[in-house]
Amino acid sequence: PLDYDTAIEEYGGDEDFLLEVINGFLTKALEQIETIRKALKDNDTEAIMREAHSIKGAAANLMAEDLLSAASQLEQAAIAGTLQAGPVMVERLHTEIARISDFVEVISSAKP
């Protein structure tokens, strides 16, 4: 779900710091998804754009291309005002975040 080796390089080879960053991101991202879900119900496109953009930026920093793509699509839909598929897009975000979470759990459990 992310290019882990490249991400480690981007974080100066500090795998422990990278894992700390990812775990912080995962916590924040789950909160952001809830904000997006509420914003969809309220038809608050500004909030959807803001949160999707934030997730997109973090995904880029973590080399998480699938998550970046999902967040970008949601952001573009909010900009265009075409959020009929919004709930499906949010579920895709959630799925990608869960994939990263599972990946990090495996990496963390394999560390000595």
Residue pairs with C-beta under 8 A, 6 or more apart in sequence:
1 64
1 66
1 67
1 96
1 99
1 100
1 102
1 103
2 62
2 63
2 64
2 65
2 67
2 100
2 103
3 63
3 64
3 65
4 63
4 103
4 107
6 63
7 18
7 62
7 63
8 14
8 15
8 18
10 61
10 63
11 17
11 18
11 21
19 104
19 107
19 108
21 62
22 62
22 100
22 104
23 104
25 58
25 62
26 97
26 100
26 101
26 104
28 58
29 55
29 58
29 93
29 97
30 97
32 51
32 54
32 55
33 51
33 90
33 93
33 94
33 97
35 47
35 51
36 47
36 48
36 51
36 52
36 74
36 90
36 93
37 87
37 90
38 44
38 47
39 45
39 47
39 48
39 51
40 48
40 83
40 86
40 87
40 90
43 83
45 78
45 79
45 81
45 83
48 74
48 75
48 78
48 83
48 86
49 75
49 78
49 79
52 71
52 72
52 74
52 75
52 78
52 93
53 71
53 75
55 67
55 71
55 93
56 68
56 71
56 72
56 75
59 65
59 67
59 68
59 71
60 68
62 100
64 96
64 100
66 96
66 99
67 93
67 96
67 97
67 100
70 89
70 92
70 93
70 96
71 93
73 89
73 92
74 86
74 89
74 90
74 93
77 83
77 85
77 86
77 89
78 86
